[in-house]
């Protein structure tokens, strides 16, 4: 396996989209995914999000999708929107390499905080985050309005 972790470019977006679609299926919520591949291309081109990818022989097998945001208590914050590795490559160390690169990006760019969500039933993800000494705030509830 020839693995490379790098910042995503335009040619990686279709692979990133496919991984997010796989994640939506895993979370039993594919019917809620309304974003299209064209929408991903436009949003990426407009700088609405960034991502890093894990490439195996040029094929996208993992990604972290993130964007800048702000914490009124901490300042400049990186929000990790999605973190997914192709199912066939989970537990191979790819996820750890992606996560380590994301943390390096946050430190290099002077973010004060990295924040994300994890589903309460996703035990493999929870164990991964706990192993990485993440704080899992169980007292906060998510809120949203969908248009």
Secondary structure, DSSP 8 states (H G I E B T S, - for coil): --EEEEE--GGGHHHHHHHHHHHHHHTT-GGG----HHHHHHHHHTTS-EEEEEEETTEEEEEEEEEEEEETTTEEEEEEEEEEE-GGGTTTTHHHHHHHHHHHHHHHTT-SEEE----TT-HHHHHHHHHTT----TT--------
